[in-house]
Amino acid sequence: MKILIQNGRVVDPASGRDETADVAIAAGRIVTIGRAPEGFAPDRRVDAQGWVVMPGLVDLAARLREPGHEHEGMLESELAAAAAGGVTSLVCPPDTEPVLDEPGLVEMLKFRARQLSRCRLFPLGALTQGLRGEVLTEMAELTEAGCIGFSQAEVAIRDTQVLQRAMLYAATYGYTVWLRPQDPWLGKGVAASGPVATRMGLSGVPVSAETVALHTIIELMRSTGARVHLCRLSSAAGVDVVRRAKAEGLKLSCDVSINNLHLTDVDIGYFDSSMRVVPPLRQDRDRQALRQGLADGTIDALVSDHLPLSADEKTLPFAEAVPGATGLELLLSLALKWGQDQGLSMAQALAPITSRPVGVISSSLGSLGASAGRLVEGGVADVCCFDPQVQWQALPAALRSQGKHTPFAPSSTGFALPGQARLTLVAGTVAYESAA
């Protein structure tokens, strides 16, 4: 199908392009950016006047609850939510039911995602069998099945020797290890340690739970040569540790969640269980350090940390509620809000959800190649068009995800979200189109 997107503001963070131009698409690829070629006869014209035309979003952390919840149609609903948020590529952790530790499970998941044609799916394989932290998985076989890296999700490896062996094996074959830095013994609380947790009687998670784990991971990186992606930093001290490690030249990347980038422990209010997330919301100084770290490139990517949960899992006392929130449909708006708060350009605000996360997974992109996270002539047409003038609120009933719980609902934060996707293309095929 030939599509001509006309009169839009084309923003490509990778190249620095920011201009009014037309984008001509044919056979799933971008033919030209600027003026349509002579004789180009589109099957469809899209008037993008007043819209921003950008690369499709790349989300490095989104749980889709499959395998395990096929009977609920979770993959369909969550990939539809991704497309509605402008997300065209996402990475899913291995903590499904059963765990993604066998090639057959990975192949099935990728096959189902391809059939839906809503979003590109890049699964992470389990680092250890069953995420039990004891026996390493068959990483080579999982890679052949389609895994782009290996993770323990939220389950820390208690035996440091096992982690060392896993990182050494991964380094030998060029695999990336994805780890969330949290010490299993220090990180057992439900809220960030501090005055708020103390006043509310909630068990605390100290900053040292993150920094102790970070120092362990970094020391093992030095000895093994492994490439590591750190998932969801949460503290100012953690940002400083990562900044020093990157300056040292270690093969290290990291991300931050939309929740920790915008919220603090004060937002818990009167035990609002929608604010129960992992890592826990910390103090304002941590939020400011995370914002600055994302702006200066210490933190590579902004992620939704999407986890759809039911009312039975979330409508509970704070300490008993399952941690997590829906976020796929909010990622674009919260990136824009962060950019506005930091005084950044449009391209700078969009880079952590397009070109910069692609740098983390670039070795696993296959046919996408150098065009992933970019708008480039000849490249794959993964495109998001959004209206930057729209101000909207995350009303739970309006979310396409089956998870209706978000800390950014009007009842929790109340602030308006800027920008909303109007059209999402995956390889030149319409994956989402707004009725408005």
Secondary structure by P-SEA (a helix, b strand, c coil): cbbbbccccccccccccccbbbbbbcccccccccccccccccccccccccbbbbccccccccccccccccccaaaaaaaaaaaaacccccccccccccccccaaaaaaaaaaaaaaccbbbbbbcccccccccccccaaaaaaaaccccccccccccccaaaaaaaaaaaaaabbbbbbcccccccccccccccaaaaaaccccccaaaaaaaaaaaaaaaaacbbbbbbcccccaaaaaaaaaaaaacccccccccccccccccccccccccccccccccccaaaaaaaaaaaaacccccccccbbbbcccccccccccccbbbbccccaaaaaaaaaaaaccccccccccccaaaaaacccccccccccccccccccccbbbbbbcccccccccccccccccccccccccccccccccccbbbccccccccccc
